[in-house]
Amino acid sequence: MDHDALLTADRQFLWHPYSSFNNPPPVYLVERAEGSSLQLADGRVLIDGMSSWWCVLHGYNHPVLNQAVKDQVDKMSHVMFGGLTHEPAIELAKTLVRITPAGLNKVFLADSGSVAVEVALKMALQYWRSLGQPNKTRMLTLRNGYHGDTFGAMSVCDPVNGMHHLFSEVMPSHLFAPSPACGFTEPCTDENIAAFKQLIEDHSNTLAAVILEPIVQGAGGMKFYSPDYLRRVKALCQANDVLLIADEIATGFGRTGKLFACEHANISPDILCLGKSLTGGYMTLAATLCNDKVATGICNGEAGVFMHGPTFMGNPLACAAANASLKLLLEQDWQARVSEIEQQLKKELAPCQSYASVADVRVLGNIGVVEMTDTVVMAEIQKAFMALGVWIRPFGNIVYIMPPLIITELELRKLTSAICRVLADGEKYLGSALFSNG
Ligand SMILES: *Cc1c(COP(=O)(O)O)cnc(C)c1O
């Protein structure tokens, strides 16, 4: 099929994330991806600022990751995990237990981030049931959170961004504390934590767990909040007998400058969700870790087992990619690399701060965010970025990048200068401007 026929068939048959067949969004055909670049079928080469939604750590088409997957495929690409096991899964579990915050000793391998969240929620529910407190079924979470698209995960996403009203008849209703108002470098005052404290104290009898994204609220607004807030949440969970679930699906594996964002606050959750860059972006795999308290509690309960077991659980190919990716990450001075990217992002995005359409510029680790004063019209702004040779996909009023670790100084400059150039007249892309022009 030629280029146009392929795109016509795409529009006819394929859903894309959050897409419509009535008004299909533009999509671009990718032929190859290499290092930090996407090569489109029309010959264009774009520097990728998105790491394919936080996944790609070491760049595309990495020889070491390619080899790891090739070696594994020649042995077996999949076997069932019920009653069978294999070295790639065992090696991965050992590594994850070693590198994650202390006490997280048990690993459940799941197929995607959303499933890892479902597993975490089910662990919390089964834990309290096992302990003879079946009334502890609700979750407490934060506004502006994002935890995935399946039902359990969706029920703890921001009620507005997550469009809860569409599903309200069939979705459990949980508790939402305001998004933390204290920034990353600020202390958390009594006032900052007051609403959260009130909710957890008022509802501790029915609360199973608090679930949150530590330090960085990702898809719900790219907000960075105070480690002090997270420390206080952990203390309140302990004081009120509520489990803490940390969703590090986006923040894990160095993105925030620490291997895991919980380390900024020096806390360990009861349950931890990992995903996205776990395989270096090679394939879908996620993991839910829990501490011995949760594991023992569940296994001593009525069911005697944890009630979950996906068909593709512990997929050997994905585990092999994860092992190779983690080895690449841990064998390099990744902290220095993230810090270099952080310094460059801070310096080169700073000019945006003075633009009329820009509300805020913030950088943490290798995450660079420019918050606009209003929602941007994605299709339009994306075209402007593509004309400058970069792939940047904003959402809402957020223009952001989180490049892979292998990005060069020049490639990163191409991304930051494209952001500065396009946002210098960012008003053109604001929804309010475009909608008022019809
Ligand atoms: C992306 C994401 C998820 C969902 O992961 P999927 O692999 O898309 O199902 C959950 N939580 C957070 C914080 C995420 O960023």
PDBQT file of the ligand as one rigid body, heavy atoms in Angstrom, charges set to zero:
ROOT
HETATM    1  C1  LIG A 501       0.497   6.068  31.805  1.00  0.00    +0.000 C 
HETATM    2  C2  LIG A 501       0.126   5.941  33.233  1.00  0.00    +0.000 A 
HETATM    3  C3  LIG A 501      -0.722   4.920  33.679  1.00  0.00    +0.000 A 
HETATM    4  C4  LIG A 501      -1.375   3.926  32.740  1.00  0.00    +0.000 C 
HETATM    5  O1  LIG A 501      -0.461   3.124  32.084  1.00  0.00    +0.000 OA
HETATM    6  P1  LIG A 501      -0.910   2.395  30.713  1.00  0.00    +0.000 P 
HETATM    7  O2  LIG A 501       0.292   1.573  30.349  1.00  0.00    +0.000 OA
HETATM    8  O3  LIG A 501      -1.211   3.482  29.735  1.00  0.00    +0.000 OA
HETATM    9  O4  LIG A 501      -2.093   1.570  31.014  1.00  0.00    +0.000 OA
HETATM   10  C5  LIG A 501      -0.997   4.858  35.021  1.00  0.00    +0.000 A 
HETATM   11  N1  LIG A 501      -0.458   5.739  35.900  1.00  0.00    +0.000 NA
HETATM   12  C6  LIG A 501       0.364   6.722  35.500  1.00  0.00    +0.000 A 
HETATM   13  C7  LIG A 501       0.935   7.654  36.508  1.00  0.00    +0.000 C 
HETATM   14  C8  LIG A 501       0.683   6.872  34.155  1.00  0.00    +0.000 A 
HETATM   15  O5  LIG A 501       1.470   7.867  33.762  1.00  0.00    +0.000 OA
ENDROOT
TORSDOF 0
